[in-house]
């Protein structure tokens, strides 16, 4: 407390002395104004009020960088006009410490710029002694460079406003040398001429605004700082008599007058990074050659060398020389071939005997000797040449022989390896009875860790295990390694590739027999598939589609497929996804729309990623399966039901249908209607004919015929009424000719008796043109119209029921010439058919054709009046049929 008060009083006295006799534009003054403050220490500042009574120490407060108010607990009031503050210096950035007066009066408010004053705190770390100082003078040509390069480790921090500078000092008997100042941790010193065999003292001076400090002094012989080039022209020489050694030779990199050197040699087999070092005591002398011993015959070795100052223990080693690779001479194989077997054949009914070169082949294996053994003893040795195209003898696998398991005579095979120096010991392998034997151990585990594949298994319960064989196979390549009988966990030592599936198996060699354990598939490292599945077929239906795809080829999977993902979408819509298990190669999409095009793709996933297939498109069917068939069946059933119902209705209503569609028509042959004229008695009826059997010529006008009708009108009316009341129809069933119904006009003088006798029948007649019917050609002398009997079943026409009306209309329509012959040739035929026949109420198309055997015996022009009168009678229908005149 006393020291703090003394410091405050000293500061106040200092401020007073400074302010004495001066005029200021400010009423606040702060002190002390130091060039730098040390980070991590306490700093005390004082603020004094001068030349004003408007403020006191109670109106003052402190701020850091105008924003952070210093707590009042750090304030110390010296008197009414002075206020001190103590703060901890932290952080590396420099900042301001302000003393400010509160606005307690209008004067202070109006002159606030005079009531603020501050101190700029420039922060810095104190300099620290550097560590791990080292200096090197490198070889330049055949001499040592005069430049000494030094480096060190900086201790402590630095700030931007107060950096620490470093200077290297070197002192020897000739004087002191110093480097240029630097803020880095490395520099050099120029010594002029390198002082061989002299004592050097080297140190580093660190200084900044807070002070100066020196590093530990390094005192060594000057040659201890020298780093020469590596030995030059390093050469390894193999010697045939010594297959286990190589002779190493080299040259000194610098003259021994300036520096004496010691050497270090290291070597390893080619491809390995396990270096072996020659002890320094064996090369700690002035030598230029050395013999490496205890090497493997016919093995490639890599040799490197380096050197340093021999006098002392802390000389700088040179860099290692370039690799020198040489192969030791051949020697006789010292180990057995690595013999193994593979199952082969379609059903595993054969084994393939294979082997790798001996681990210590000591030369290039040129052939193998295979010796089969049967139950009866040893057979003759077979020589199998080795494949000389493979470079690596350790990984070379040679197929020796294929043995069928059906040949039960063989019990084992033995194999030896041969090179140019001799033959190896034999390796034997028992032939299994069957290639597939029950596993003797289980719980095989395979996993990868840090770029290696590990295998672990459970030891079999029975004893007699000789060794284990761990086998890993990929398509086209198989390799294996042997483990001793106590091992249950190992790492595969062979060369494994990423993204390749291996089938890992463990075999136990027991009592000379091979027994297989369960196998596992594994990857050293998995990746995303190289290609996606191939969609080879799609079977679209109405609302679903079945997709079938091919699995990714094994060499393209690059990992275990965990699942498939099917994505599909319609045009311009977001896709939908469906996960599918990895063991599926087909799937049916459901909930689709009919007659819609879909795009689909399938992605295959592993733990490392996925890969999509090429897009595949399909269009669903317009109709669902069975829709068209259902419509056809429904319509057919409906039609069948309709037909059955119609038949049933017809069957039930057959009498009604018969009455409406096939009415009962009276038989004219059985009619009781009388003849047309009662003056002609009926004659005996002749047999009915379909066609005319005779011709009568009528030469009388139609209107005159009407007069005859009117005379008998009374009798006709009575007969007609009787006919209509009894028959209700005028058709003649079964007749082939049609005509209008009329009462017959008798063609003889038999009188009214005949009319009475025929009153119950009505005959039909037709007028047939003499030109022939429907293409028939009558004889040339029959060129006139005739009457023919008709048997039409047509009902009576209106003109038939009312003959008087028809006749009156016919007379008005036809202007008959003065009594021409009725049949005067072909020119009168159409007139007769179209006019006269209508007068009679007869359709001229209903007349029967003339029979070819009918002859006209009377010419029309020669007809007499009697004949014409008879023709009229023949024209009228008779009940018994037509009678020729």
Long-range contacts (C-beta under 8 A, 24 or more apart in sequence): 4-44, 4-76, 4-86, 7-44, 8-44, 8-46, 8-76, 8-78, 8-82, 8-84, 9-78, 11-44, 11-46, 11-84, 12-46, 12-48, 12-78, 12-79, 12-82, 15-46, 15-48, 15-82, 16-48, 19-48, 19-50, 23-51, 24-50, 24-51, 25-114, 26-113, 26-114, 26-115, 26-116, 26-117, 27-51, 27-52, 27-54, 27-55, 27-101, 27-111, 27-114, 27-115, 28-60, 28-99, 28-100, 28-101, 28-114, 28-115, 28-116, 28-117, 29-117, 30-97, 30-99, 30-117, 30-118, 30-119, 31-119, 32-119, 33-119, 33-120, 34-119, 35-122, 35-209, 36-122, 36-123, 36-124, 36-161, 36-162, 36-209, 36-210, 37-89, 37-121, 37-122, 37-123, 37-124, 38-89, 38-123, 38-124, 38-125, 38-126, 38-210, 39-89, 39-90, 39-91, 39-92, 39-123, 39-124, 39-125, 39-157, 39-159, 40-88, 40-89, 40-90, 41-88, 41-89, 42-86, 42-87, 42-88, 42-89, 43-86, 43-87, 43-88, 43-89, 43-97, 43-121, 44-84, 44-85, 44-86, 45-84, 45-85, 45-87, 45-97, 45-99, 45-119, 46-78, 46-82, 46-83, 46-84, 46-85, 47-82, 47-83, 47-84, 47-85, 47-99, 47-117, 48-81, 48-82, 49-81, 49-82, 49-101, 50-81, 52-107, 54-104, 54-105, 54-107, 54-108, 55-101, 55-102, 55-104, 55-105, 55-108, 55-115, 56-80, 56-81, 57-81, 57-82, 57-83, 59-101, 59-102, 59-104, 59-108, 60-99, 60-100, 60-101, 60-102, 61-99, 61-100, 61-102, 62-87, 62-97, 62-98, 62-99, 62-100, 63-97, 63-98, 63-100, 64-95, 64-96, 64-97, 64-98, 65-95, 65-96, 66-96, 66-98, 89-121, 89-123, 91-123, 92-123, 92-157, 92-159, 92-160, 93-123, 93-159, 94-120, 94-121, 94-122, 94-123, 94-159, 94-161, 95-120, 95-121, 96-120, 96-121, 97-121, 122-161, 122-162, 122-209, 123-159, 123-161, 123-162, 124-159, 124-161, 124-162, 124-208, 124-209, 124-210, 125-156, 125-157, 125-158, 125-159, 125-162, 125-164, 125-208, 125-210, 126-156, 126-208, 126-210, 126-211, 127-156, 127-164, 127-206, 127-207, 127-208, 127-210, 127-211, 127-212, 127-213, 128-154, 128-155, 128-156, 128-206, 128-213, 129-155, 129-206, 129-213, 129-214, 129-215, 129-216, 130-154, 130-155, 130-166, 130-185, 130-204, 130-206, 130-215, 131-155, 131-215, 133-202, 133-203, 133-204, 133-215, 133-216, 133-218, 134-218, 135-168, 135-170, 135-189, 135-202, 135-218, 135-225, 136-225, 136-226, 136-227, 136-316, 137-191, 137-194, 137-222, 137-225, 137-226, 137-227, 138-226, 138-227, 139-226, 139-227, 139-228, 139-229, 139-253, 139-254, 142-254, 142-255, 143-194, 143-254, 143-258, 144-194, 144-196, 144-226, 144-228, 144-254, 144-258, 144-259, 145-194, 146-190, 146-191, 146-192, 146-193, 146-194, 147-188, 147-189, 147-190, 147-191, 148-188, 148-189, 148-191, 148-200, 148-202, 148-225, 149-186, 149-187, 149-188, 150-179, 150-186, 150-187, 150-188, 150-189, 150-202, 150-204, 151-185, 151-186, 152-185, 152-186, 152-204, 152-215, 153-185, 154-185, 158-183, 162-208, 162-209, 162-210, 163-208, 164-206, 164-207, 164-208, 165-206, 165-207, 165-208, 166-204, 166-205, 166-206, 167-204, 167-205, 167-207, 168-202, 168-203, 168-204, 169-202, 169-203, 169-204, 169-205, 170-200, 170-201, 170-202, 171-200, 171-201, 171-202, 172-198, 172-199, 172-200, 172-201, 172-222, 173-198, 173-199, 174-198, 194-222, 194-226, 195-222, 196-222, 196-223, 196-258, 196-259, 197-221, 197-222, 197-223, 198-222, 200-225, 220-312, 220-314, 221-311, 221-312, 223-258, 223-259, 223-309, 223-311, 223-312, 223-315, 224-309, 224-312, 224-314, 224-315, 224-316, 225-316, 226-259, 226-309, 226-315, 226-316, 227-308, 227-316, 227-317, 227-318, 228-253, 228-254, 228-259, 228-261, 228-307, 228-308, 228-318, 229-253, 229-254, 229-318, 229-319, 230-305, 230-306, 230-307, 230-318, 230-319, 230-320, 230-321, 231-263, 231-305, 231-306, 231-307, 231-318, 231-321, 232-321, 234-303, 234-304, 234-305, 234-321, 234-322, 234-324, 235-324, 236-292, 236-301, 236-303, 236-324, 236-325, 236-326, 237-326, 238-326, 238-327, 238-328, 238-329, 239-329, 240-329, 242-329, 243-297, 243-298, 243-328, 243-329, 243-330, 243-331, 243-362, 244-293, 244-294, 244-295, 244-296, 244-297, 244-328, 244-331, 245-291, 245-292, 245-293, 245-294, 245-295, 245-328, 246-291, 246-292, 246-295, 246-301, 246-303, 246-326, 246-328, 247-289, 247-290, 247-291, 247-292, 248-289, 248-290, 248-291, 248-292, 248-303, 248-305, 248-324, 249-288, 249-289, 250-288, 250-289, 250-305, 250-321, 251-288, 252-288, 253-307, 253-318, 256-286, 259-309, 260-286, 260-309, 260-310, 260-311, 261-307, 261-308, 261-309, 261-310, 262-307, 262-308, 262-309, 262-310, 263-287, 263-290, 263-305, 263-306, 263-307, 264-305, 264-306, 264-307, 264-317, 265-290, 265-292, 265-303, 265-304, 265-305, 266-303, 266-304, 266-305, 266-320, 267-292, 267-301, 267-302, 267-303, 267-304, 268-301, 268-302, 269-296, 269-299, 269-300, 269-301, 269-302, 270-299, 270-300, 270-301, 270-302, 270-325, 284-310, 295-328, 296-328, 296-360, 296-362, 297-328, 297-329, 297-330, 297-331, 297-360, 297-362, 297-363, 298-327, 298-328, 298-329, 298-330, 298-331, 298-361, 298-362, 298-363, 298-364, 298-419, 299-327, 299-328, 300-325, 300-326, 300-327, 301-325, 301-326, 301-327, 301-328, 330-362, 330-363, 330-364, 330-419, 330-420, 330-421, 331-362, 331-363, 331-421, 332-362, 332-363, 332-419, 332-421, 332-422, 332-423, 332-424, 333-358, 333-360, 333-361, 333-362, 333-363, 333-365, 333-417, 333-418, 333-419, 333-421, 333-422, 333-423, 333-424, 333-425, 334-358, 334-360, 334-362, 334-424, 335-359, 335-360, 335-361, 335-424, 335-425, 336-416, 336-417, 336-424, 336-425, 336-426, 336-427, 337-368, 337-415, 337-416, 337-417, 337-424, 337-427, 338-427, 338-480, 338-482, 339-413, 339-415, 339-427, 339-428, 339-429, 340-429, 340-469, 340-471, 340-480, 341-429, 341-431, 341-432, 341-514, 342-478, 343-435, 343-436, 344-402, 345-404, 348-434, 348-435, 348-436, 349-404, 349-405, 349-406, 349-435, 350-402, 350-403, 350-404, 350-405, 350-435, 351-402, 351-403, 351-405, 351-431, 351-432, 351-435, 352-399, 352-401, 352-402, 352-403, 353-399, 353-400, 353-401, 353-402, 353-403, 353-413, 353-415, 353-429, 354-397, 354-398, 354-399, 354-400, 354-478, 355-397, 355-398, 355-400, 355-415, 355-417, 355-427, 356-394, 356-395, 356-396, 356-397, 356-398, 357-386, 357-393, 357-394, 357-396, 357-398, 357-417, 358-417, 358-424, 359-394, 361-393, 361-417, 361-419, 361-424, 362-419, 362-421, 363-419, 363-420, 363-421, 364-388, 364-393, 364-419, 364-420, 365-393, 365-396, 365-417, 365-418, 365-419, 366-418, 366-419, 366-420, 367-417, 367-418, 368-398, 368-400, 368-415, 368-416, 368-417, 368-418, 369-415, 369-416, 369-417, 369-418, 369-423, 370-400, 370-401, 370-413, 370-414, 370-415, 371-413, 371-414, 371-415, 371-416, 371-426, 372-410, 372-412, 372-413, 373-410, 373-411, 373-412, 373-413, 373-414, 374-409, 374-410, 374-411, 375-409, 375-411, 376-409, 386-417, 395-479, 395-494, 395-495, 397-478, 397-479, 403-431, 405-431, 405-432, 405-433, 405-434, 405-435, 408-433, 412-512, 428-512, 429-514, 430-512, 430-513, 430-514, 432-513, 432-514, 436-516, 437-515, 437-516, 439-515, 439-516, 439-517, 439-518, 440-508, 440-510, 440-515, 440-517, 441-506, 441-508, 441-517, 441-518, 442-517, 442-518, 444-504, 444-506, 444-517, 444-518, 444-519, 444-520, 445-520, 446-504, 446-520, 446-522, 447-522, 448-522, 448-523, 448-524, 448-525, 451-524, 451-525, 452-491, 452-492, 453-491, 453-492, 453-496, 453-502, 453-504, 453-522, 453-524, 454-489, 454-490, 454-491, 454-492, 455-489, 455-490, 455-491, 455-492, 455-504, 455-506, 456-488, 456-489, 457-488, 457-489, 457-506, 457-517, 458-488, 459-488, 460-508, 460-510, 462-510, 464-510, 464-511, 465-508, 465-509, 465-510, 466-509, 466-510, 466-511, 466-512, 467-508, 467-509, 468-506, 468-507, 468-508, 468-509, 469-506, 469-507, 469-508, 469-509, 469-514, 470-504, 470-505, 470-506, 470-507, 471-504, 471-505, 471-506, 471-507, 472-496, 472-502, 472-503, 472-504, 472-505, 473-502, 473-503, 473-505, 474-500, 474-501, 474-502, 474-503, 475-554, 475-555, 496-524, 497-524, 498-523, 498-524, 498-525, 498-527, 499-523, 499-525, 499-526, 499-527, 499-558, 499-559, 500-524, 500-555, 501-554, 501-557, 521-560, 523-558, 523-559, 523-560, 526-558, 526-559, 526-560, 526-606, 526-607, 526-608, 527-558, 527-559, 527-606, 527-608, 527-609, 528-558, 528-559, 528-606, 528-608, 528-609, 528-610, 528-611, 529-556, 529-557, 529-558, 529-559, 529-561, 529-604, 529-605, 529-606, 529-609, 529-610, 529-611, 530-556, 530-557, 530-558, 530-611, 531-556, 531-611, 532-601, 532-602, 532-603, 532-604, 532-611, 532-612, 532-613, 532-614, 533-564, 533-602, 533-604, 533-613, 534-613, 534-614, 535-600, 535-601, 535-602, 535-613, 535-614, 535-616, 538-600, 538-616, 538-618, 540-592, 540-618, 540-619, 540-620, 540-621, 541-620, 541-621, 541-624, 541-625, 542-592, 542-594, 542-620, 542-621, 542-622, 542-623, 542-624, 542-625, 542-627, 543-590, 543-591, 543-592, 543-593, 543-594, 543-620, 543-624, 544-588, 544-589, 544-590, 544-591, 544-592, 544-620, 545-588, 545-589, 545-592, 545-598, 545-600, 545-618, 545-620, 546-586, 546-587, 546-588, 546-589, 547-586, 547-587, 547-588, 547-589, 547-600, 547-602, 547-616, 548-585, 548-586, 549-585, 549-586, 549-602, 549-613, 550-585, 551-585, 552-604, 557-604, 557-606, 558-606, 558-608, 559-606, 559-607, 559-608, 560-606, 560-607, 561-604, 561-605, 561-606, 562-605, 562-606, 562-607, 563-605, 564-602, 564-603, 564-604, 564-605, 565-602, 565-603, 565-605, 565-610, 566-600, 566-601, 566-602, 567-600, 567-601, 567-602, 567-603, 568-598, 568-599, 568-600, 568-601, 569-598, 569-599, 570-596, 570-597, 570-598, 570-599, 571-597, 571-599, 592-620, 593-620, 594-620, 594-621, 594-622, 594-623, 594-624, 595-619, 595-620, 595-621, 595-622, 596-620, 663-729, 664-729, 665-729, 665-730, 665-731, 665-732, 665-733, 665-793, 665-795, 666-726, 666-727, 666-728, 666-729, 666-730, 666-731, 667-732, 667-733, 668-730, 668-731, 668-732, 668-735, 668-741, 668-761, 668-762, 668-763, 668-764, 668-879, 669-732, 669-761, 669-879, 670-760, 670-761, 671-723, 671-727, 671-760, 671-761, 671-762, 671-879, 672-722, 672-723, 672-726, 672-759, 672-760, 672-761, 673-719, 673-720, 673-722, 673-723, 673-743, 673-759, 673-760, 673-761, 673-762, 674-715, 674-719, 674-743, 674-755, 674-756, 674-758, 674-759, 674-760, 675-743, 675-744, 675-745, 675-746, 675-754, 675-755, 675-758, 675-759, 675-876, 675-878, 675-879, 676-709, 676-712, 676-716, 676-742, 676-743, 676-744, 676-745, 676-876, 676-877, 677-708, 677-712, 677-743, 677-744, 677-745, 677-746, 677-755, 677-873, 677-876, 678-712, 678-715, 678-752, 678-755, 678-756, 679-746, 679-751, 679-752, 679-755, 680-744, 680-745, 680-746, 680-747, 680-748, 680-749, 680-750, 680-751, 680-754, 680-755, 680-873, 681-746, 681-748, 681-749, 681-750, 681-751, 681-752, 681-753, 681-754, 681-755, 681-756, 681-757, 682-744, 682-746, 682-750, 682-753, 682-754, 682-755, 682-756, 682-757, 682-758, 682-878, 682-879, 682-880, 683-746, 683-747, 683-748, 683-750, 683-754, 683-878, 683-880, 683-883, 684-880, 685-878, 685-879, 685-880, 685-881, 686-880, 686-881, 686-882, 686-883, 687-881, 688-789, 688-791, 688-880, 688-881, 689-789, 689-881, 689-882, 690-735, 690-736, 690-737, 690-789, 690-791, 690-848, 691-737, 691-788, 691-789, 691-848, 691-849, 691-850, 691-851, 691-854, 692-768, 692-786, 692-787, 692-788, 692-789, 692-848, 692-850, 692-851, 692-854, 692-882, 692-884, 693-851, 693-854, 693-882, 693-884, 694-854, 694-874, 694-882, 694-883, 694-884, 694-885, 695-782, 695-784, 695-786, 695-787, 695-854, 695-856, 695-857, 695-858, 695-884, 695-885, 696-747, 696-786, 696-787, 696-867, 696-870, 696-871, 696-873, 696-874, 696-875, 696-884, 696-885, 697-784, 697-821, 697-822, 697-823, 697-858, 697-860, 697-863, 697-867, 697-868, 697-871, 698-787, 698-822, 698-868, 698-871, 698-872, 698-874, 698-875, 699-819, 699-820, 699-821, 699-822, 699-860, 699-863, 699-865, 699-867, 699-868, 699-871, 700-819, 700-822, 700-868, 700-869, 700-871, 700-872, 701-816, 701-819, 702-807, 702-810, 702-811, 702-814, 702-816, 702-836, 702-839, 702-840, 703-807, 703-810, 703-811, 703-816, 705-807, 705-872, 706-804, 706-807, 706-808, 706-811, 708-745, 708-872, 709-803, 709-804, 709-807, 710-804, 712-743, 713-804, 716-743, 716-803, 719-743, 719-759, 720-801, 722-759, 723-762, 724-801, 729-795, 729-796, 730-762, 730-795, 730-796, 730-800, 731-792, 731-793, 731-794, 731-795, 731-796, 732-764, 732-791, 732-792, 732-793, 733-793, 734-791, 734-793, 735-764, 735-790, 735-791, 735-792, 735-793, 736-790, 736-791, 736-792, 736-848, 737-764, 737-766, 737-788, 737-789, 737-790, 737-791, 737-792, 737-846, 737-847, 737-848, 738-764, 738-766, 738-790, 738-792, 738-793, 738-794, 738-843, 738-846, 739-764, 739-765, 739-766, 739-790, 739-792, 739-842, 739-843, 739-846, 739-847, 739-877, 740-764, 740-796, 740-797, 740-799, 740-800, 740-840, 740-841, 740-842, 740-843, 741-796, 741-800, 741-841, 741-877, 742-800, 742-803, 742-840, 742-841, 742-876, 742-877, 743-876, 743-877, 744-873, 744-876, 744-877, 744-878, 744-879, 745-872, 745-873, 745-875, 745-876, 746-873, 747-870, 747-873, 747-874, 747-878, 747-883, 747-885, 748-873, 758-878, 758-879, 758-880, 760-879, 761-879, 761-880, 762-877, 762-879, 763-789, 763-876, 763-877, 763-878, 763-879, 763-880, 763-881, 763-882, 764-789, 764-790, 764-791, 764-792, 764-877, 765-789, 765-790, 765-874, 765-875, 765-876, 765-877, 765-882, 766-790, 766-842, 766-844, 766-846, 766-847, 766-848, 767-832, 767-833, 767-836, 767-837, 767-842, 767-844, 767-847, 767-875, 768-847, 768-848, 768-849, 768-850, 769-826, 769-829, 769-832, 769-833, 769-844, 769-847, 770-823, 770-826, 770-829, 770-850, 770-856, 771-826, 771-829, 772-849, 772-850, 773-847, 773-848, 773-849, 773-850, 774-849, 776-849, 776-850, 776-852, 778-850, 778-852, 779-855, 779-856, 781-856, 781-859, 782-850, 782-854, 782-855, 782-856, 783-825, 783-826, 784-822, 784-823, 784-824, 784-825, 784-856, 784-860, 785-822, 785-823, 785-828, 785-829, 785-832, 786-823, 786-850, 786-854, 786-856, 787-871, 787-874, 787-875, 787-882, 788-847, 788-848, 788-849, 788-850, 788-882, 789-848, 789-877, 789-881, 789-882, 790-846, 790-847, 790-848, 792-846, 794-846, 797-841, 798-841, 799-838, 799-840, 799-841, 800-841, 803-841, 806-838, 806-839, 806-840, 806-841, 807-839, 809-839, 810-835, 810-836, 810-838, 810-839, 810-840, 811-839, 813-839, 814-839, 821-860, 821-861, 821-863, 822-860, 822-868, 822-871, 823-860, 824-860, 824-861, 825-860
